């Protein structure tokens, strides 16, 4: 018995007839490639099946490479095609596949779980052509956190001058921080750093006057006393909410001011977050900060998602 996925030619050589291939026990997501139906098929399985129908020099790239690397991703919308890069002069025409023709050097390709995938830096460079600054900071944070680039400085030093998107990528790398622990925590940080306000510290450890551990917080403001926390959906669970409230009371007793934010706070535009940070740090209000943030927010996939009828906070 053949191990799925397999090609039509492999099936015929193994004695499986065309009629048997039409049986419900097999499904064909890509022409001439067969596998067993599985409603829980993940991206790796889909790409392994597709790889049987691709030329040997094809490479999974762009957002598909980012997803295979398990980066935090921008909002993509439904049914995004699998992206594959092939050499110039070659063309793929397959349903559900977006073909990009580009020359890749050997050091821009590596193997992940048996699949040819663009390297972390090359993937970021490709995505910089398609995605906004905020989207790129989110992905750059996860790249650095996962170790798919040695460091932000290494990536900056190896950016190809003159390539499309390189200016946006350089700015994103200059704002990236491997200490971030979630995409929305990164987005919360960009509300502060894109307008040019003093940079907060991600995942800061707070201690009392005697040096005893108090808490680890999402973002510690530049004043050393303002705490910005992103509360995801799991924070609504009664036990987690009670734990958060107790922790905030403890921090308040030790002179810290906690500013908790939800996804709704960010997706509503985030302007009050800028106001809160200005107030906490004693900064004079400056409408240019809000404009700088909103300009980038409107370009981002997160900002577009908020305007989409598909979005539900």
C-alpha positions in Angstrom: 0.0 0.0 0.0 1.3 3.4 -0.9 2.0 5.9 1.8 -0.2 9.1 1.3 0.2 11.5 -0.3 1.2 10.0 -3.6 1.0 10.9 -7.3 -1.2 9.4 -9.9 1.9 7.8 -11.6 3.0 6.2 -8.3 -0.5 4.8 -7.8 -0.7 3.3 -11.3 2.8 1.7 -10.9 1.6 0.2 -7.6 -1.4 -1.4 -9.4 -4.1 1.1 -8.2 -6.5 1.7 -11.0 -8.0 5.1 -12.0 -11.4 3.8 -10.9 -10.0 3.0 -7.4 -8.5 6.5 -7.2 -12.1 7.9 -7.6 -13.2 6.0 -4.5 -14.1 8.3 -1.5 -11.2 6.9 0.5 -9.0 9.2 -1.6 -9.1 12.9 -2.1 -7.2 15.1 -4.6 -6.6 18.6 -3.4 -4.1 19.2 -6.2 -4.3 17.7 -9.6 -2.7 14.2 -9.9 -1.9 14.1 -6.1 -3.9 11.9 -3.8 -4.3 11.5 0.0 -6.8 10.3 2.5 -9.5 12.8 3.5 -8.8 14.5 6.8 -10.8 17.5 8.0 -8.0 18.4 10.4 -5.3 18.6 7.8 -2.6 21.1 8.7 -0.5 23.3 6.4 2.5 21.0 6.6 0.3 18.1 5.2 -1.1 20.3 2.5 2.3 21.5 1.4 3.7 17.9 1.5 1.0 16.9 -0.9 1.5 19.9 -3.1 5.3 19.3 -3.2 4.8 16.1 -5.1 3.3 18.1 -8.0 5.9 20.9 -7.9 9.3 21.0 -9.8 12.3 20.2 -7.7 13.5 23.9 -7.7 10.2 25.2 -6.3 10.3 26.8 -2.8 7.5 27.6 -0.4 7.8 31.3 0.3 6.2 34.6 1.5 3.3 34.1 3.9 3.2 30.3 3.4 6.9 30.1 4.5 6.0 32.3 7.5 3.1 30.1 8.5 5.3 26.9 8.1 7.8 28.6 10.4 4.9 29.3 12.9 5.4 33.1 12.9 2.7 35.4 14.2 0.9 36.4 11.1 -1.0 39.5 9.9 -4.8 39.1 9.3 -5.0 37.2 6.0 -8.7 36.8 5.4 -10.2 33.5 4.1 -8.8 31.1 1.6 -5.4 32.7 1.0 -3.4 30.7 -1.7 -0.3 28.8 -1.0 2.7 30.8 -2.2 5.5 29.2 -4.1 8.6 30.8 -5.7 10.1 29.3 -8.9 13.0 30.5 -11.0 12.4 33.1 -13.7 11.1 31.6 -16.9 9.1 28.9 -15.1 5.4 29.1 -14.4 3.0 27.1 -12.3 -0.7 27.1 -12.9 -2.4 25.2 -10.1 -5.7 26.0 -8.3 -5.0 27.4 -4.8 -1.3 28.2 -5.6 0.2 31.6 -6.2 3.3 31.4 -8.3 6.1 34.0 -7.8 9.0 34.0 -10.2 12.2 35.1 -8.6 15.9 34.0 -8.4 16.8 32.5 -5.0 20.4 31.9 -4.1 21.2 28.5 -2.3 21.7 30.3 1.0 18.2 31.7 0.8 16.6 28.3 0.9 16.5 25.7 3.8 14.6 22.6 4.5 11.9 22.3 7.2 10.3 18.9 7.9 11.2 17.8 4.3 9.9 21.0 2.6 12.0 23.6 0.8 11.3 26.9 2.4 12.8 30.4 2.1 15.1 31.4 5.0 13.8 33.7 7.8 15.5 36.8 6.4 14.5 36.1 2.8 10.9 35.5 3.9 10.9 38.8 5.7 12.3 40.6 2.7 9.6 39.1 0.4 6.8 40.0 2.9 8.1 43.6 3.2 6.8 44.2 -0.4 3.3 43.1 0.5 2.7 44.1 4.2 2.6 47.2 6.3 5.0 48.4 9.0 2.8 47.2 11.9 2.4 43.7 10.2 6.1 43.5 9.7 6.9 44.4 13.3 4.6 41.6 14.4 6.3 39.1 12.2 9.8 40.4 13.0 9.2 40.0 16.7 8.2 36.4 16.2 11.2 35.8 13.9 13.6 37.0 16.6 11.8 35.2 19.3 12.0 31.9 17.4 15.6 32.4 16.3 14.9 32.5 12.6 17.3 35.4 12.3 20.4 35.8 14.5 19.4 39.3 15.7 17.7 42.4 14.4 21.1 44.0 13.8 22.2 41.0 11.8 19.1 41.2 9.7 19.6 44.9 9.2 23.1 44.4 8.1 22.0 41.8 5.6 19.1 43.6 4.0 19.6 44.0 0.3 19.9 47.7 -0.6 17.5 48.9 -3.3 15.1 45.9 -2.9 11.4 46.8 -2.8 10.2 47.2 0.7 13.7 47.4 2.2 13.0 50.8 3.9 9.9 49.5 5.6 11.7 46.3 6.6 14.6 48.3 8.1 12.2 50.4 10.1 10.3 47.3 11.3 13.5 45.6 12.4 14.6 48.8 14.3 11.3 48.5 16.2 11.3 44.7 16.8 11.9 43.1 20.1 12.3 39.3 20.7 10.9 39.6 24.3 7.4 40.1 23.0 5.2 37.0 23.8 2.2 37.6 21.5 1.2 39.4 18.3 -1.3 41.6 20.1 1.3 42.5 22.8 3.5 43.6 19.9 0.7 45.7 18.4 0.1 47.4 21.8 3.8 48.3 21.8 3.7 49.8 18.3 0.9 52.2 19.5 3.7 53.7 21.6 6.9 53.3 19.6 5.5 54.3 16.1 4.6 57.8 17.3 8.1 58.1 18.7 7.3 58.1 22.4 9.8 56.6 25.0 10.1 52.9 24.4 8.6 50.6 27.1 10.3 47.4 28.2 8.6 44.1 27.3 8.2 41.3 29.8 9.7 43.4 32.6 10.3 41.9 36.1 9.0 44.1 38.9 10.4 43.9 42.4 9.5 45.7 45.7 11.7 48.0 47.6 13.5 45.1 49.2 14.2 43.4 45.9 11.5 40.7 46.3 9.7 39.6 43.1 6.3 41.1 42.5 5.3 40.3 38.9 6.3 40.0 35.3 4.4 42.5 33.1 3.7 42.8 29.4 5.1 46.4 29.1 6.8 48.6 31.6 6.7 52.3 30.7 9.9 54.3 30.4 9.0 56.0 33.7 9.5 52.7 35.5 6.1 52.9 37.1 3.5 52.6 34.4 2.4 49.1 33.5 0.6 48.4 30.2 -1.0 44.9 30.0 -2.8 43.3 27.1 -5.7 41.2 28.3 -6.6 38.5 25.8 -9.8 36.4 25.8 -8.4 33.9 28.4 -8.2 36.8 30.9 -12.0 36.8 31.0 -12.0 33.4 32.7 -13.1 33.9 36.4 -9.9 32.3 37.9 -7.6 34.3 35.6 -9.5 37.5 36.1 -9.3 37.1 39.9 -5.6 36.5 39.6 -5.0 39.6 37.4 -7.0 41.8 39.8 -5.1 40.6 42.8 -1.8 41.2 40.9 -2.9 44.7 39.9 -3.8 45.5 43.6 -0.3 44.3 44.7 1.4 46.5 42.0 -0.7 49.5 43.0 0.3 49.1 46.7 4.0 49.3 45.6 3.5 52.5 43.5 2.9 51.1 40.1 0.0 52.3 37.9 -1.6 49.5 35.7 -3.2 50.3 32.4 -5.0 47.1 31.2 -6.1 47.0 27.5 -8.2 44.5 25.5 -8.3 43.9 21.7 -11.3 46.2 21.5 -9.2 49.0 22.9 -6.6 48.5 20.2 -9.0 47.9 17.3 -11.0 51.0 18.2 -8.0 53.0 17.1 -5.9 53.0 20.2 -5.8 56.8 20.6 -6.6 56.7 24.3 -3.6 54.4 24.8 -1.5 57.3 23.5 -3.3 59.7 25.8 -2.7 57.4 28.8 1.0 57.0 28.0 1.5 60.8 27.5 -0.2 61.4 30.9 1.7 58.7 32.7 5.1 60.1 31.5 4.1 63.7 31.8 4.5 64.3 28.1 2.8 67.4 26.5 0.0 66.3 24.2 1.0 66.3 20.6 -1.6 65.5 17.9 1.2 64.4 15.5 1.7 61.3 17.6 -1.9 60.2 17.0 -1.6 61.0 13.3 1.6 59.0 13.0 0.0 56.0 14.6 -3.3 56.2 12.7 -1.4 56.5 9.3 0.3 53.2 9.9 -2.8 51.6 11.6 -5.0 52.2 8.5 -2.4 50.5 6.3 -2.1 47.4 8.5 -4.1 44.2 8.1 -5.3 44.7 11.6 -6.8 48.1 10.8 -8.3 46.7 7.6 -9.7 43.8 9.6 -11.5 46.2 11.9 -13.3 47.8 9.0 -14.3 44.4 7.5 -17.8 43.2 8.1 -16.2 39.8 8.9 -14.5 41.3 12.0 -16.0 40.6 15.4 -14.2 41.9 18.5 
